[in-house]
Amino acid sequence: MPDNRMVPGGDGPLAALVDAAVSVLAERLECSLGEARQRLRGLADRSGVSEAEAAAAVLDSSRAPVSTAPFDEVRRMASAAAAEAARMAARAVAAPGREPLADLAGTLRERLAHETGADAVAVYAVEPDASLQLVGAAGVPPAVVDAWSRVPAHPPTEAGYVARTRDPLFLPDRTATPPHYLLVGGPGAEWPSRAVVPVGDGTAVAVVVAFFVKQQPFPAPVREAVSRIVDEIAGEIADRLRAHPHQAGWITDAQSMLDALPGAVGVSVPIRDAAGAIVDWVLVAASPEATDVTGLRGRELVGTSTATSYPSLVGTELWHSLTQVLESGRPREIGPFTYTPQTAGIETAVFTVRISQFGGGVLLTWTRHDEERRLAARIAQTERLGRLGWGEWDLTTGSVYWSEGLYAIFRRDPESGPPTLEEATSQLHPQDAPRIAPQLARVFEHGQSADLNFRIMVGGQERHLRARFETIRDRTGGVLKVYGIVQDVTAREAAARDRARLVDIEAELAERLRSQQTEHRLVVALQQIILPIPTGVLHLPGLDVAVRYLPAEVTSRVGGDWYDLVELPNGRSLLAVGDVAGHGITAAATMARLRHSVAALAVTSTEPGELLGFLNRIVHDDASEPTATVVVAHFDPETRELTWAQAGHPPPILVSGGTASALTRPPGMIVGARPDSTYETVTTTLAEGDTVLLYTDGLIERRGGYDSDWLGPLLRTVAAAGPVAVDRLIERLQPANPGDDTCVLALRPA
């Protein structure tokens, strides 16, 4: 196999040295790049040195014409430059093959085996998109190396958990590990115990996974030894990754820079064939505001291939300009041009793109000229699907703006214009007017924010609304503007399009309110609209239910924890609790989709295992959906039988006779992982006074991982509570991980 590090067109430092010298000669001699490359080869042949040595001499003697440089001086300068280039190449590729840390992985395995008994080691580099790339392995079977060479950010793994939290994770027993992440190697690999340690201060640049064939309880001396050995070699790992052209380094730095840039900006690198010709381009970094014609945004774009994702661009002026800029270093601007997609359902768009050389690729900055029209159409669609409306009151000019959705909610003709505040207040329900009118006055007169639930009368009909108001004030406290979002919640429809609707709400409102800096409070308001939390005890047929939602410490992060209660026509009840992987608007959209899907599917089936099978297909068939864990239960008040199934979810807790225990879970994989997953169902008969807790992992997951008593604190807390009402019982519960959302549902036969 040829060593591409030593020839032009390869990937390594020596190839870059030769390419740079060719560019210098082309500029000096005013010839093409091909002619300059022939001149360089001729100089190397006449001097009796390698092409890389001649290239180094050209670069170091740029002040004098190449033709006048004595060949002895060429040899002297070239030897020094080539030696440094060889050292760079050695650092960039530490061992043959795909793994730049293969030798360090072997060293780690030997030391860990000697001091802790570890049998295998894997080293993963943390990529800018939060995925993991295997860069070194020792003692790991080839089949596992191939299958786990790249670990995506979702579904979560134990290595990804450590990369994100930067906390070491010690797992004594694979079979007892809660199903919050997959294990590297899968269930077929005989490694019952494993230790996972991060590499890097502040932000993890790599993760080391140590595997143990024999079960390891990880006492303190073993944990300390693992952490110490990894720490001693961490500096070398970081240096190798920075030097290697295909791993962390300049791409990570580029992503950090782009994270702070406004507008649509990205970095793309070439993909070459065996002959060195560019056959494709892949985006490796993107700014938060970068979007494409398919709706991907920010880091969701990382990894997209130009030829695969945007095939219409292949062979165009833009396509050829990428290579020209990379080779010449001269920036270019293309456009405006029309992009015509080859995929149905994607609109034609008009762009201008500026290309500049950057690192090992090109920096792209693009502007979409039809953005305003597209955004207006999407806002209108969002309001229609979500029964939402938007209003803006400018108190300095007296102007008022109502969106089409707000006119629809109040059944008002847009040609009549927005009503005055007095006219709008007159539509309040007579029973709500004494409470709501003073609160509206405080919003418009004193600039107070408000989150209101009220009723209005429209055409003799009563309608329930949910509204959130935010204000902008001057330095003296005077009210300048009022913004409001209103949702008609009279009848919540179960719709599979919840995900798209909520993503559009977050995206479009963020665009509109960017200058007013109110995005944070509006996102929190959206979460409250999606998942209303009742107070007190809910009374279903033969069943008392209490719900508690405990938000994460960072309240601006919309979480994916959810619950649902469905009262069935036959007097029975369907209950569900779930946890979508990750946070943010994507997790919230999937949460809403699953929550409403449970209610919709209950019309056709109340068998929990069958319902989970339907939910699994819904999530799996959409590649953009994150995975989720769910437990679904069906309660019969006549027999007091609780029939339930679970998908990778923590086990329900049964509190009976002053004791608490975890119910044995039937088999069931997380939804969205496999299209053909099946879910078994079990039935638990409840006695009088029994209580069952359904909950998400924030109640039990502690920072740093799980120990053998991972359910103990929860069991002891509920057992010690005594015979109290279900709402009082869940008030005693506190999340084990304040950095994660928690949803708890307690049910007791009435």
N, C-alpha and C positions, 0 to 999 in steps of 0.2 A: 504493500500500500504506500503510495508516494507521500512524502512529508510536505504538506502544503505550507508549512511555516517557512520553508526555504525558497519558494518560487513565487514569481509574480502571479497575482490572481488568487493567492492563498489567503488564509485568515490571520496569520501570525504577524509578529513584529517585524521580521525580516522582509516579508512581502510588503508591509506598509513602508519600510525603508526604501525598497526598490521603487514603489509607486511614487513616493515623494520626489525621488531623484529624477524619474522620468518627467514629472510635471515641471521641475526646474529646467531641465534640458529643452523641453518643448517651448517654454517661454523665452529662454535665451536664444535658441536657434530659429525661433519662429517657424516651427514645423509641427506636424501632427504628433499625437501621442505614440502612434505606432512607429513613426520614423525615429522619435526620441528614444524609444525602447531599443531599436536596432543600434543606435549610436552608443547607448550604454553597454550593450553586449559586446560591441566591437572594442570599446575602451577596456573592458574587463579582459577580453582575449589578448589584446596587445600587451596588457600589463602583467598577465599571468596571475591574476587574482580572481576571486569569485565575483559574481555579479553584485552580491550584497556589499562586498568590500568596496567595489568601485562606486556603488551608490552612495555609501557613507562618505567617500572622498569627495564626490560631487557636492554633497550637501555641506561639507565642512570647508570647501574651497570656493564658495559661491562668489567671492569677490574677484576671483581671477577667471578668465576663460578656461574652459575645460581643456581645450586643445593645447594650452601652454603649460599645463601642470606636469612637472617631471614625474615619470612613472615610479621612481623610488619614493617620492613624497606621497604619491597616491597609495603605494603599498603601506607606508607607515601609518597614514591617517586611516586607511581602510581597515587595517588590522585592529586598531584600537576601537573603531566604531563597530566592527563585526563582533569583537569580544563582548562589548556591552549589549549588542543585539542578541547574542547567544544567551547571555544571562537573562535578558528579558524573556526570551522564549522558554528558557528553563523554568522561570517562575510562572509563566502563563500556563504551561502544560507540564505538570509535575511528573506525569507517568503516561505511557502510551494508552490509547483508548479514549473513551468518552469521559473518564472520571479524573478531573484535575487534582483530586485529593486522595487517590487510591493508596499512595504510600502512607499518608498520614492516617488513613482509616486502618491500615494494617498495624501501624504503631499503636494506635489507640486500642485496637483489639488485644494486642499482646499485653499491654500494661493493665487493661481492665481485667483480662483473664487472670493475670497473676495476682492482682490485689482484690478483685471482687468476684471472680468466677464467671464473668461475662463470656458468652460464646460467639457473638457476632456484633458487628457495629455498622451503622449506616450514618452518613453525614449528608444533610440536606442544606442547600443554599436557599435563602429566603429571597424570592423574586419581587419586583416592584408591585405586581398584582396580587401579592399575598399567597401565591402558589409556592410550592417547594420543588426544587430540582435536585435529584440525587447526584452528588459530585464525588462520592467516595463510599465504598462498601468493602467489608471484609467478613468472611464467614456467612454471607447471605447467598442463598441459592440463586442461580442465574434466572430461574423463572420468576422469582420474587423481584429481582433487580429489574427485569424487563417490565413487569406489571406495575411496579411502583417507582419507576424512574422519574416520573413527574406526578406530584400530588396537588390537585387543584385546591383552591380555597374552600370549595363546597363539594361534597359534604364534609363536615369537620373531621379532622383526625387528631390523634394525640400529639403528633408532631406540630400540626398547625395550631393547636391550642397553646403549646409552649412558645411557638414563634410569636403568637399574638399577645400572650400575657407576660412572657419573659420570666415565668416562674418554673423551676424544675418540677418534673412530674415523675413520681415513682409508683408503679402499678404492680403490686405483689401478685395479683391473681387476675388473669385475663378473663376468666369466666365470671368474676364478681364485679367487673368494671361496668358502671352504669352506661347505658347506650347513648351517650351524648357525643361520641365521636367514634369513627372507625379506627381500627388498629392496623398499622402498617404491616403488611404481610398477609392479612386476612385470617380467617378462622382455620385455614389449613396449615399454617406455619406453627410448628411446635415450639412456641416461645411463651410459656405461661406468665413470665414476668418480664418487665422491661423498665428501663430508666431513660428519661428524655430530658436533656439539659440544653439550655440556650447558649449560644456563643455571641458575644458582643455586648457592649455597654450601651444603655439607652435603648437602641433599636437592635433587635436580634438580626444578625446577618446570616446565621446558620443555626442548625439544630442537630445535635448528636443523639442518636437512638442506640442504646445498648440492649441487646437481647440475651435472655437467660433461658437455657433449655430446662434446667431444674428450677423449681419455684423458689423465689428469693423473697424473704419477708422484708428486706431492706432495713435493717437496724441502722441506728445513727452512724456507726463507723463506716458502713458500706456506702451510705448516702454521701458522707463527707469525702470518701475516697473517689467516688465517681465524679463529684463536682470538682475536686482538686485536680484530678488527672485531665479532665476536659479543659479546665481553666489554664493549666500549664501549656497546653498546645493551642489555645484559642487564638493567640496572636498570629501564629503561623497560618492557621485556617483563614483568618481575616485577610492576611497579606496575599495568600494564594488567590482568594476570590476577587480581590481588588485588581490583581494583575491579569487574571484570566479574561480573555475578550468575550467569552460567551456567558459569563456569570455576572454576579454583582460587581459594581464598579461604576463606570461612567453612566450606564443606563439607570442605576439607582440614583446617582447624582442628578441625572436629567429629570427623573420623575420628581425628585424633591424640588427642583427649580420650577418645573411646570405646575406643581401644586400651588404656587404662589402667583401664577400669571393669570390675568383676565383673558377672556376671549377663547377661541377655539385654536389650540396649539397642540402639536404632537411631534414625536420623533419616530422616524421609520428607518429600518435597516434593511439592506439587500439580502436576498437569498440567492446563492449561486449554485450552478450545476458543477459537475466534476471538472469541466473545462474552465471554470472561473467566470462564466457568463452569468449575468443577472437574469433570473427567471421570475422573481417575485419580490415583493416588499412586505414587511411585517411591521405593524405599529408596536413599539415597545414602551412608549410613555405617552401620557395624554393629560392635558389640563382639566380641571373640574368642569369647565364650561364647554369643553369639546363635545360635539354631537355629530352623528352621521345621519344619513337618510333613513336608516332603519329604526332610529330612536335610541340607539345606544348612547351612553353619556359617560364622560370622564374615564375612569379606569376600566369601565366595562369594554372600552374600545381596545385595550391592550391585548395583543395577540391576534388581532384581525389581519387577515391576509388580503392584499389588494386584489390579486387575481381571483380569489375565491369570493370575497365579500362584495367587491365592486368590479365585476368582470367587464363592464362597459368601458372602463378606463384603460384596459390593456390595448396597447398599440396607438394610443392617442398622443397628442402633444404633451400632455401632462406626464404620461407614462415615460416617454423618452427624456423629458426634462429632468426627471429624478436622477437618471444615470448621468446626464450631462453635468448637473450641478455637483454630484458626488465626485466626478472625475476632475472637473475644472476648478471647483471651489467658487465659481461665480454665481451669485444669487439670480433667480429668475422669478418673474411673476406671470402667471397664466390666468387668463380670463378677462372679463366674465365669460364663462362657458356653461352650456347646458348639460347636465348629467341626466341621461336617460336610463333608468334601471331596467334590468332584465327580469326582475321578480314582480309578480302581480301584487297589487296592493300598495306599492311604494310610489310616491309621487315624483314627477320630474322636478329637478331643483337647479337653480342657477348659482354658481360659485365663482369666487376669485381665490386663487391659491398662490401663496408666496413660498418659494423653496430656497433654503440656505443650507450650506454644508455644516454638519454638526457632528462631532465625535466620529464614530464609525458609520454614520448614516446621514440623514438629512432632517432639518427642522422644517415642519410644515405649519403655516398659519393660514387659516381659511375663513372666508366670510360667505354666509349664505344670504343672497339678496332677497329671496322670497320668504324670509323668516317671519316678518310681521304678518303677512297674509296667512301663512301656515299656523302661526300661534293663535291668531284670532279665530280661525276655524276650529282649532283644537279646544280653545277655551269654550266656544259655543257648544261643542260636542260634550265637553266635560260637564258643563252646567246642566245640559239636557239629561245626560245619563245619571248624574248624581243628584238631580233635583236640588241644585245649588243656585244661589244668586249672589252677586257681588255689588256693593254700593260704596260710593265715595262722596263725601260731603266736604266742600271747601268753604270754611266759615269766613275766610277773608274776602272772597269774591262772591259768596252766596251761590255758587254753581253746585249742582248736584248731578251725579252720574249713577244711573242704574243699568246693570247688565240685563241682557234679554232674559236670563234666568230669573232675575228678581221680579221683572214685570210678570213673568209666568206664574211665580209663586203667589203674587198678590192679585192675579187675574186683572191686570191693568193694561189698557191699551197704550203701547209705547208712543203713539202719536200725541197722547195727552201729556207726555213728559212725566218726570218723577213727581210724586206728591210732596206737599210740605210735611214737616215733621208733625204738625197738628193733624193733618189729614191721615197720615199713617197711623198715628196714635189712636185715632177714632175707630180704627178697625180692630183694636184689641178686644178680646173677649171681656164682657162686663165683669166677670169674676177675677180676671187677671189684671185689668187696667189699674186698680189701686196699688198693685205691687210693682208693675213694670214701668208705668209712666214716670215715677220718681227716679228710677234707675236710669232710664233713657235721658232724663234731664241732667243727671250727674255726668253722663258720658259727654253730652254736647256742651254743657256749661262749665264743667270742671275738669274735663279731660280724663275721667276715670275709665279704665278698661272694664269690660263687662262680658260675662258669659251667661246668657239668658235662655230659659225654656219658657215658652208662653204659647197662648192660643190666639188666633185671630178669627174673625167672622168674614167669610168671602161668599157673597151670593147666598147668604142664609146658611152656609155650611161651616162647621167648626174644623179648623185645621191646626195641627200642632207644629210649632217651629222651634228650631234651635239656632241661636244667633251668637256671634262673637264680634265684639267691637274693640278696636284699637285706635289710639289717637296720637297725633303729633302736636307738640306744644312748643311755643317759643321760650326764650330764656326766662321770661317773667311768669311762665305758667299758663299763658293764654292759649286757648285751643285754636290750632291752625287748620287741621284736617281730621276727619273721622273716617275710618275704614271699617266696613262690616261685611261679614260672610254669613249667609243665612241658608239653612237647609230645611226643606219640608220633610219632616219625619213622621207624617201621618201614617204612612204605610211603607215600612221598610221591605223592599223587594229583595229576594234572594237572586242574585245575578252573577253569572260566571265572569262578567266583565268588571267586577269590583277592582281587580288589580289595576287594569288600565285606567279606570276612572280615578283612583286615588293617586297613582303616579302623575297623572296629568294635573290633578289639583295641586300637588306639591310643586311641580315644575312651573306651571303657569303663574300661580300666585307668587312664587319666589321671584319670577321675572318682573311682575308688576310692582312688587313691594320692595325691590332691592334697595332703592335709594332711601326708603323710609325706615329700613332696619327693623321690620316687624316680623320677619320670617319665623323666628324662634317661637314666639307666642302663638302664631297661627298653626304651626305644626303640632304643638301641644293640643290646641283646640281640635284639630283634625283627629288626633288619637282619641280624644274624649267622645267625639261624634261616632267614631267607628265602634268603640267598645264601651258603651255606657255601663257603669257599675251600680247596681241597686244597693240601697241601704236597708238594714234590718233583715228579717227573715222572710223569704218567699214561700208561699204556701201552694204547693201543687197537690193533685189528688193523692192523698195518703202519704205525703212526703213534705218535710220541711227542709228548705235549702238556704244556705247563706253563701255569699260570694265576697271575696276580698282580693283586690288588686294592689300589689306593692310595687311602685315604679322603681327603676334604677336610680342611683345617685345622680347621674347626669340626665336630668329630666327632658332635655332637648332631643334625646335619642328615642325615636318611636320604636317600640319593641314589637315582638311577634307573639307574645303570650296571649291566649284567648280562651274563652269558654262559650258554651251555648246551652240553653235550656229550651226544650221543645215539648209542649203539652200536646199529646196525641189525642185524636178523637175518641179512642176507646178508654180514656181515663188513665192511660199509662203515660210515662214520661221518658224522654230521651235526654241524656246529659253527656256533655263532651268537654274535655279540657285539652288544649294543645299548645305547642311551643314551636314556632318557626325559627329556623336557624338564622342567626345574625340579627341586626338591628337596622333601622332606617325605613324609608318609605317602601322599599321592595318587600321587606319583612311584613310591614303593616298591610300591604296590598294582598300578599299571600294569606295573611291571617284573616282578613275580611273575606277572601274568596273561600277559604275552608269553612269559616264560621257560617256563612250563608249557604254553602253547599250542604252542610249537615241538615239544616232546616229543609232545604229543597229535596234532598234524598230521602228524608223521613217519610215523604209522601208515598214512595215506592217500596221502601223496606225499613224495618226497625231492627233487623238483625245486625248487631254491632260489627261482626266480622265482615259481613257483606258490605256494610257502609264504608269500612276502612279500605276494602278493595277498590270501591269506587273512588274514594279520595286519593288513593295511591295513583290511579291512572290519571286523574285530573292533574296532579302535580307532576308526574313523570312525563306526560305528553307535552308539557311546556318546558323546554330546556332552560328558560330563564328563571324558573321558579326555584327557590331554595328548598331543601328538604325540611321535614317537620316530624315531630313526635306527637302522637295523639292517643288518648284513651277515650273510648265511647262506651256508655253504659245505658241499659234499658231497664226501667224499674216497673214491676207489676205490683200495684198496691194491694191486690187481693191475696197474693201468695208471698209478698215481701221478698220476691226473688230479684236480685240484681244480676243481670246478664251482661257481661262486659268482654271487651277485647282491647288489645293495645298494639301500638306500632312504635316500638323502641322507646316507650315512655316509662318513667319511674312507676313502681308498683303502687296501687292504692293502699291506704292505711285503714285497717278495721279497728275501731275502738269498741271493745265489748267487755262488760263486767269489770271495769277498772284496769284492763290491760290493753295494750296496743301492739299490733303486729302487722307486717306487710303481707298482703295477699300474694300468692304465687302467680307469677305472670305466665299467661299462655304465649306460645311463640308468635312473633310478629315483628317484621323489619320496619324501620322508619319509612314513612311514605315518601315516594319520589325516588327511591334508590334503585328499584328494579321494577320493570313493567308487570311481571308475573307474580308478585308477592301475594301470599295468602295469609289469612289471619284467623287463628282459632279463637273460639268463644268458650268462656267458662261461666258458671252460675254460682253465685254466693247468696244463700238465704240469710236474711237479716232478722235478728231477734228484736224484741221491743227494747228500745233504749240504745241499740247499736248505732254507731256513727261511722260513715265512710268518708275519707278525705281523698279527693282528686286534686292534683297539684302539678306545677311545673318545676323544673330543676333548680330554679333560683332559691327554692326553699331548702335544698339539701346540698347544693354544689358549693364547696368551699374553695377559696383561692389556694392554688398549690396542689389540687388533686383530691383524691378520695383515700380514706384509710379503711380498715376493716369494719369500723363502726360508723359507716357513712350515713346510716339511717338512725343511729342511736339517739342523737339529740332530739330529733323530731318525735320518735316514739316515746321518749321519756316525758317530753313536754305535754303531749296530748293525753298520755296516761295519767299524769299528775293533775290535770285540769279538773277532774271530777265530773259529776253530772250537771253540766251547765248547758245553756242553750247553744245552738250551733253557731250563732253569730258571735257569742261571747267566746266560744272555743277558738275560732279562727283569729280573734283579736289578739290572742296570746302568742301567735306564731310570728316569728321574725325571720327574714331571709338570711340564709347562710352566706350568700354572696351579694352584697349591696350593689355590685356593679352590674347585676342582671335583674330584669323584670321577674316578678313572681305573680302567678295567679293561683288562687286556692278556692276550691268548691267543697263545702261540707254538706252532707245529706243525711237525714235521719227519718226513719218511718214515723209518721204522725200517729 
